[in-house]
């Protein structure tokens, strides 16, 4: 009664959770690899937010204004880093942000059939997996001129 429909209540909970998450992670130095590492850490400490994020992506087909505002700040920061030459500029900032987020939660969103190929660790957590995620994000986001010669651009 106080929050409207179940969908409106869900949107409020998701928005509040996403704002809490966004405000807990800085993006001041322009390093998307550092951002990905911090995001990984927060989602490990707050698994309920990871589940909300995944569920909202499946269930809700429209943007939530409060969440859009948080993403706008991150995308603007990426654009500034791109203009400064710190982050590759050949991928639009919003797409690059989506790719970074996807890498952070990649093991959570992959199929159980693929996870079956590593049954000893179906849930990828801990410092080793975090390091692999941040390495992948660093490789993805570095400007082309800083890539090693054998890496495709």
Secondary structure as UniProt FT lines:
FT   HELIX           6..23
FT   HELIX           32..45
FT   HELIX           47..59
FT   HELIX           65..83
FT   TURN            84..85
FT   HELIX           93..104
FT   HELIX           106..109
FT   HELIX           112..115
FT   HELIX           116..121
FT   HELIX           126..141
FT   HELIX           144..146
FT   TURN            149..150
//
